[in-house]
Amino acid sequence: MKFSSYHIILCLAGLSSIFAAPNDMTAKYDDLPNTVASVPLSSYQGVNYGDWVYASAQAVQVGGLDTRSYPSRIGSGLREAQVFSPQSPYQALALYDFYFGCVVRTTTPAATLATACTVTLIGYPSTGKAVVTASFKFTPPVSPATPVPMVQAVLPTGFKQKLSKVEFKVDTPLAKLASVDNLHYGLYTS
């Protein structure tokens, strides 16, 4: 059987859909409306956010977190786990890295204090069974008088596969708020 260039193009097109690279994006949250109050964030740049809030960085903070990209960042809610999942028309996501830090939960955002924490991410494919887990620690200096820089968390290879959702957990969520900025991820349409 003789293959024409038409057949070869069809085969290559089929292979490219199997090995399709995700749309590579970084969510900086800086184009969200400027607010000092925490506002629920349901979706942003192709990602659904389960139990996340966002707020602009305070102009004056005492010992809080230094936002990676000014002015906005997202924060964990009060549930045990927050969720990242693909927003339609996307069917899967991959996570690469992000910046994070933790503060003591208070009702006065300008008076937050950076605090040590551990965040754990759990990735789920469409089958629903967890396939990959990673934990990262944030340790600020003792009694910081100025805002502390966020640290980068680089996710292991398992998070670069097609995932239907990623859970994000912070130790003692009622006492600590995890802030995230510059979430680097990929979105798959198939």
Buried (B, 14 or more C-beta within 10 A) or exposed (E): EEEEEEEEEEEEEEEEEEEEEBBEBBBBBBEBEEEEEBBEBEEBBBBBBBBBBBBBBBEEBEBBBBBBBEBBBBBBBEEEBBBBBBBEEBEBBBBBBBBBBBBBBEEEBEBBBBBEBBBBBBBBBEEEEEEBBBEBEBBBEEEBEEBBBBBEBEBEEBBBBBBBBBBBBBBEBEEBBBBBBBBBBBBBEE
